[in-house]
């Protein structure tokens, strides 16, 4: 275990709210940092996967901007969700 000492300046109102919510305890600060690291790792993995998909789709759809690609993926997701929400007849 490493020991570090943090000293930060923050607005008094924010400090009061954070303290009242229990966010300034050692355990919570550690948990918040761990959660942020996990969030960043997930985002980087998602972004990397998106880049791979975008590159792989260029042969079928040509070059698309990130916005165009995201819009296309969102359209496909909405279609799949709509299909899955429709009751299937047996």
C-alpha positions, 0 to 999 in steps of 0.5 A, a space after each residue: 500500500 502506498 500512502 499519499 497526502 492530497 491537498 486540494 482547493 475547492 469552493 466551500 459549498 462543494 466541500 460542505 456537500 462532499 463532506 455531508 455526502 461522505 465523499 471525503 473519507 479515505 475509503 470514498 476517495 479511493 473508491 471514486 478514483 478506482 471508479 474513474 479509472 474503470 470508467 476511463 478503461 471502459 471508454 478507451 476500450 469502447 472507443 478502440 472497438 468503435 475505431 476497429 468497426 469503423 475501419 472494417 466497415 469502410 469496404 462496405 460503406 466507404 469512409 464515414 465520419 465518426 458521427 455518420 458511423 455512430 448514427 449508423 450503429 445507433 440506427 441498427 441498435 434501434 432496429 434490433 431493439 424494435 424487433 426484439 420488443 415485438 412479440 414473436 408469433 409461434 
